[in-house]
């Protein structure tokens, strides 16, 4: 599970795909006070329509989330049933929604007996799932972000297969197959992490694909990525690291990116007290980058929150 936004509050209810004029923040862990609050939500930008959202429309959608203070939920799926469940939930309780594919999830869609030499089944399954979303998303009346999760360094051949699929789709349709992709190179040194991300950002930017990169490590285990024994100090990203990444990726023309910064968040379910969340890190990072840029934007970075914590 992930949430993509600039400021985490709540997902507003929608009628069709237009946010309601207000929504309540009630008894949740995200509640800012004991008093129920109400927040006015402006209509979605005209560019954001039902169906898969890419390019400028995706950028406009993230900007809308930033301005209105809500998060866009993203769910890792394993087949058409879970894909449809995500879109049904978005339609019933409030869109937009991120439908997220993983390497393992793609292989599951293709079928565990399918030949996965050179990640063939993982690539084919993700493509098949993405095409399914594109075929039916408009019928649910909500904007959908088509995303892929994880992708550590050893899995880059899987990503290369998806890049090729995006290129083929872009040449035929004028937009990429997927809205965005994540590269999780957080186990590598910072310079190598962002250096590789920048190489892919160059490719993505030509097709209007958004890049999600990760700094710091998300604890716990998900989809074969096991960080249960990682040193706790690596669970907290520093503002200087995010600013360095922001500078490097911003050098790419037409770059669009989000940052999965760690603030103690983990995958899985843990007893109270076992997880030390420090979301103030994200606030401090926004302030740090804003001061460095000096352009008046108090929330220059789009953040992604990973884990069930």
C-alpha positions in Angstrom: 0.0 0.0 0.0 1.3 3.4 -0.8 0.0 7.0 -0.7 1.2 9.6 -3.2 0.8 13.3 -2.3 2.5 16.4 -1.1 0.7 16.6 2.2 -1.1 13.6 3.8 -4.6 14.2 5.1 -7.4 12.2 3.6 -8.9 11.2 0.3 -12.0 13.2 -0.6 -15.3 11.7 -1.6 -16.1 12.2 -5.3 -19.2 12.3 -7.5 -18.2 10.6 -10.7 -14.6 11.9 -10.9 -15.1 15.3 -9.5 -14.2 15.8 -5.8 -17.0 16.8 -3.4 -17.0 20.3 -2.2 -16.0 19.2 1.3 -15.0 16.1 3.3 -14.6 15.3 7.0 -11.5 14.0 8.8 -12.9 11.8 11.6 -11.5 9.2 14.0 -8.4 8.1 12.2 -4.7 8.1 13.0 -4.4 11.1 10.6 -6.8 13.3 12.7 -5.1 16.6 13.5 -7.3 17.4 16.6 -10.1 16.0 18.6 -12.5 18.3 16.8 -13.9 17.1 13.5 -12.6 19.3 10.7 -14.0 20.0 7.3 -11.9 20.9 4.2 -13.1 22.4 1.0 -12.0 20.7 -2.1 -11.8 22.3 -5.5 -12.9 20.5 -8.7 -10.3 18.4 -10.5 -8.5 20.1 -13.3 -10.1 19.9 -16.7 -7.2 17.8 -18.0 -8.0 15.0 -15.4 -10.7 12.8 -16.9 -12.0 9.2 -16.2 -9.5 6.6 -17.3 -5.8 6.3 -17.2 -4.0 9.6 -16.4 -0.6 10.4 -17.9 1.7 13.3 -18.6 0.4 16.8 -18.0 -2.9 15.4 -16.6 -1.0 13.4 -14.0 1.1 16.4 -13.1 -2.1 18.4 -12.7 -3.7 15.7 -10.6 -0.7 15.7 -8.2 -0.8 19.4 -8.1 -4.5 19.2 -7.1 -3.7 16.8 -4.3 -1.0 19.2 -3.1 -3.2 22.2 -3.2 -6.2 20.5 -1.5 -4.1 18.4 1.0 -5.2 14.9 0.3 -3.4 11.6 -0.6 -3.9 9.3 -3.6 -4.0 5.7 -2.4 -2.0 3.1 -4.4 -2.6 -0.7 -4.1 -0.4 -3.5 -5.3 -2.6 -5.9 -7.4 -2.2 -9.5 -8.5 -4.9 -9.9 -11.1 -7.9 -8.5 -12.8 -10.1 -9.1 -9.7 -8.0 -7.0 -7.5 -7.6 -4.4 -10.3 -11.4 -4.1 -10.6 -11.8 -4.0 -6.8 -9.5 -1.0 -6.6 -11.4 0.9 -9.3 -14.8 -0.1 -7.7 -13.6 1.2 -4.3 -12.5 4.5 -6.0 -15.9 4.8 -7.7 -17.7 4.1 -4.4 -15.7 6.0 -1.9 -13.8 8.6 -3.9 -11.2 8.6 -6.7 -8.6 8.9 -8.0 -6.7 5.7 -7.5 -3.3 4.3 -8.2 -3.3 0.7 -9.6 0.2 -0.6 -8.9 2.0 -3.6 -10.5 5.1 -5.3 -9.1 7.5 -7.8 -10.7 6.0 -10.7 -8.7 2.5 -9.5 -9.3 3.1 -9.3 -13.1 4.4 -12.9 -13.0 1.3 -14.0 -11.1 -1.0 -12.3 -13.7 0.9 -14.2 -16.5 0.6 -17.4 -14.6 3.1 -19.1 -12.4 3.7 -21.8 -15.0 4.6 -19.3 -17.7 8.3 -19.2 -18.7 9.8 -16.3 -16.8 13.3 -16.5 -18.4 14.7 -13.0 -18.6 11.6 -11.8 -16.7 9.4 -12.5 -19.7 6.3 -13.5 -17.6 6.7 -10.6 -15.2 6.9 -8.2 -18.1 4.1 -9.7 -20.1 1.8 -9.9 -17.0 2.3 -6.2 -16.2 1.6 -5.3 -19.8 -1.5 -7.4 -19.8 -2.8 -5.9 -16.6 -2.1 -2.4 -17.8 -4.0 -3.0 -21.0 -6.9 -4.4 -19.0 -7.0 -1.2 -16.9 -7.0 0.9 -20.1 -9.9 -1.1 -21.5 -12.2 -0.7 -18.5 -11.1 2.3 -16.4 -13.4 4.8 -18.1 -16.3 2.6 -17.2 -15.7 3.2 -13.5 -15.7 7.0 -14.0 -12.6 7.7 -12.0 -9.0 8.8 -12.9 -6.5 6.0 -12.6 -2.7 6.2 -12.3 -1.0 3.1 -13.8 2.1 2.6 -11.7 4.8 -0.1 -11.1 6.4 -0.6 -7.6 9.8 -1.5 -6.3 12.5 -2.4 -8.9 15.8 -2.7 -7.2 19.0 -2.8 -9.1 19.0 -6.5 -9.9 15.5 -6.1 -11.4 16.3 -3.4 -13.9 16.0 -5.8 -16.9 12.3 -6.1 -15.9 12.0 -2.3 -16.0 13.8 -2.2 -19.4 11.1 -4.5 -20.8 8.4 -2.2 -19.5 10.2 0.8 -21.0 10.2 -0.9 -24.4 6.5 -1.5 -24.0 5.9 2.1 -23.2 7.9 3.2 -26.2 5.9 1.0 -28.5 2.6 2.2 -27.0 3.8 5.8 -27.2 4.6 5.6 -30.8 1.1 4.3 -31.6 -1.0 6.4 -29.2 1.0 9.5 -28.3 1.1 8.6 -24.6 2.9 5.9 -22.5 1.2 2.6 -21.5 2.0 3.3 -17.8 1.6 6.6 -16.0 4.7 6.1 -13.8 7.4 3.7 -12.6 9.3 3.3 -9.4 13.0 2.6 -9.1 13.9 1.4 -5.6 17.7 1.8 -5.5 17.8 2.9 -1.9 20.2 0.1 -1.0 22.8 1.7 -3.3 25.0 4.7 -2.4 23.1 8.0 -2.9 25.1 9.1 -6.0 24.7 5.7 -7.7 21.0 5.6 -6.8 20.3 9.0 -8.3 22.7 8.5 -11.2 20.8 5.5 -12.4 17.5 7.2 -11.7 18.6 10.1 -13.9 19.5 7.8 -16.8 15.9 6.4 -16.6 14.5 9.8 -16.1 16.0 10.8 -19.5 14.1 8.0 -21.1 10.9 8.6 -19.2 10.8 12.3 -19.9 10.7 11.7 -23.6 7.4 9.7 -23.1 5.9 11.9 -20.3 6.4 9.1 -17.7 6.7 10.1 -14.0 9.6 8.6 -12.0 9.2 7.6 -8.4 12.6 7.2 -6.6 13.3 6.0 -3.1 15.7 7.4 -0.4 16.2 5.5 2.8 14.8 2.1 3.4 11.2 1.0 4.1 11.3 -1.6 6.8 9.5 -5.0 6.8 8.9 -7.3 3.8 6.9 -7.0 0.6 7.0 -8.8 -2.7 10.3 -10.5 -2.0 12.0 -7.3 -0.8 13.0 -8.1 2.8 14.3 -5.3 5.0 13.2 -6.8 8.4 16.7 -6.8 9.7 17.9 -3.4 8.3 19.7 -1.0 10.7 17.1 1.4 12.1 19.1 4.5 11.1 18.5 3.7 7.4 14.7 4.1 8.0 15.1 7.9 8.2 15.8 10.0 5.1 17.7 13.3 5.5 16.6 16.6 3.9 20.0 17.1 2.2 19.6 13.7 0.4 16.2 14.7 -1.0 17.5 18.1 -2.1 20.5 16.6 -3.9 18.1 14.2 -5.7 15.8 17.1 -6.6 18.6 19.1 -8.1 20.0 16.2 -10.1 16.6 15.0 -11.6 15.5 18.6 -12.3 18.3 18.9 -14.8 16.4 16.6 -17.1 14.1 18.4 -19.4 10.4 17.6 -18.9 11.2 15.6 -15.7 8.4 14.6 -13.5 9.2 12.7 -10.2 8.1 11.9 -6.7 10.2 10.8 -3.8 9.6 7.9 -1.5 11.4 9.3 1.6 11.6 7.1 4.7 10.5 8.4 8.1 10.4 5.1 10.0 7.6 3.6 7.9 7.5 -0.2 7.4 5.6 -2.9 5.5 3.5 -5.2 7.6 1.6 -5.0 10.9 3.4 -4.4 14.1 2.3 -4.0 17.8 2.0 -0.4 19.0 5.4 1.0 20.1 7.4 -1.2 17.7 7.4 1.4 14.9 8.7 4.9 15.4 7.2 7.2 12.8 8.7 10.6 12.3 6.6 12.3 9.6 8.1 15.7 10.7 11.1 14.6 8.5 8.9 15.3 5.4 7.8 18.7 6.7 11.4 19.6 7.5 12.5 18.4 4.0 9.9 20.6 2.3 11.1 23.6 4.3 14.8 22.8 3.6 14.3 22.5 -0.2 11.9 25.6 -0.3 14.6 27.7 1.4 17.3 26.5 -1.0 15.2 27.2 -4.0 13.9 30.5 -2.8 11.0 30.6 -5.3 8.1 30.9 -2.8 6.9 27.3 -3.2 6.6 25.9 0.3 6.0 22.3 -0.9 8.3 21.8 -3.9 8.5 18.0 -3.5 5.8 15.4 -4.1 6.2 12.6 -1.6 5.1 8.9 -1.6 4.4 7.1 1.6 5.1 3.3 1.7 4.1 0.6 4.1 1.2 -0.3 6.3 2.5 1.5 9.3 
